[in-house]
Amino acid sequence: MYAHERSLVNRMKGRPFALVGVNNDTKARAVQAIRNNKLSWPSFWDGEGLGPICRAWQINAFPTLYLIDHRGIIRQGWQGSPGAQTLDALIQKYVKDAEAAGGK
């Protein structure tokens, strides 16, 4: 999944798009994953298990994905990946909507 996320970050550079990660492995494993997989986006360590971020966002499984539009409204959410094609199409739609509304 990291390869797809890296490609999204590269393709959406300069557009109204942000990727944020949450990790609940041990802190050492979280740091290792960031380094080994060359993650360039923010990735928060939420403590081991279900920490405050997971509880607030009702994350009970990894990956859990949320698409949030430029107004802060959750438009889609999945436990598990919906697949690259579905995800890319929806991201493209919401990014175009943000750009049309004057987002950068």
FIFITI-453076 format. One record per residue: x, y, z of N, C-alpha, C in turn. Coordinates in steps of 0.05 Angstrom, whole numbers, plus 5000, padded with zeros to 4 digits. Example, Ala and Ser with C-alpha at 12.3 -4.5 7.8 and 13.67 -1.06 7.14 Angstrom:
<atoms>
526448865156524649105156526449345156 525749555142527349795143525850015157 
</atoms>
This chain:
<atoms>
501649765000500050005000501750255000 504150245012505850485013506650584985 507050404966507850494939505550664927 503150574931500850724921500650994935 500951004961500851254976503051444966 505551334963507651504953506951624926 505851464908505151564881502951774883 501051744901498951944905500152214914 501952204934503252444944504752584921 506152434905507652544883505852664862 503752524854501852614833500352864842 499652874868498053094878499653334889 502253324886503953544895503053804883 502654004901501754264892498754294889 497354084894494454094891493254074920 490654134923489454124949488953834959 491053714967491053434976493053394999 492253245018494053175040493552885048 495652745054495552475065496652485093 495152365111496052345139495752065148 497751965162497751685172497551675202 496551455212496451405241497551125244 499351085263500650835268500250755297 499650505302499450415330501150175337 503250135321505349935328506950045351 509049905359510850015379512050265366 513050445382514250685371516650625353 518250435362520550355346519750245318 517650085318516649975292515450195274 514150385287512950605272515150775258 517150835274519450995263520850835241 521250575245522450405225520850395199 518150375202516450375178516650625162 516750855176517051115163519651125147 521851045160524451045147524650845124 523950595130524250385110522550415086 520150535090518350565067518350845055 520151015065520551285055517951445054 516551445077514051595079514651895082 513552055064514152335064511752505075 509752375084507352505094507352475124 505852655138505652625167504452355175 505652225195504651975205504951985235 502651995248502552025277502651755291 504151745313504251505329502051545351 500251355352497951375370498251195394 500651115401501050935423500450655413 501150455429500650185422497750115428 496449985410493549925413491950155403 489550175414487650385405488050635422 489550825412490151065427487951275422 488451525430486451725428485551795399 487451785381486651845353484851625342 485651375347483951145338481151155350 481051215376478451225389476751455378 477951695374476451925364475451875336 476951745319476251695291474951425287 474451275308473251005307474850825288 477450825292479250645277479550385293 478450175282478549915296480149715280 480949785256482549605238484349775221 486549645212488449785195488649635169 488549765146488150055144485250135146 484750365157482250505156482750755141 481150805121481551045104479151225105 479651485106477651685105478351885083 476451955066476852175047475252415058 476752635063475552875075475853095054 473653225048473753435027474953695038 475153895020476454145027474954305048 472454225054470954355075471054205101 472553985102472753825126470553625130 469053565109466953365111467953095102 467452895119468152615111466352525089 467452465066465852385042465752085039 467851945047467951655044469651545067 469151305075470751165095470650865090 472950735095473150445092474850325113 474150085122476049915137477149725116 479749745111480949605089480949785065 482549715045482749885021480549835002 479450044990477350004969478549934942 481249934940482649884915483650144904 485850124890487150364880485450514860 484050374842482450514822480150674835 478750554853476550694867477650934883 479750884898480951094914481851334896 483351264875484451474857482151634845 480051504836477851644822476451834842 476051744866474751924886476552154894 479052094898480952314905480952514883 481152424859481252614836478652784836 476452664841473852814842473953034863 474752954888474753154910476853364906 479153294895481153494889480153694868 478953594847477753774827475653954839 473953844856471954014870473254234887 475454164901476854364917478154574899 479254494877480454684859478354874847 476054764840473954924829472955134850 473155054875472255234897474455434904 476655424890478855624896481055514913 481055254918483255134934485755104918 488055094931490655064917491754794923 
</atoms>
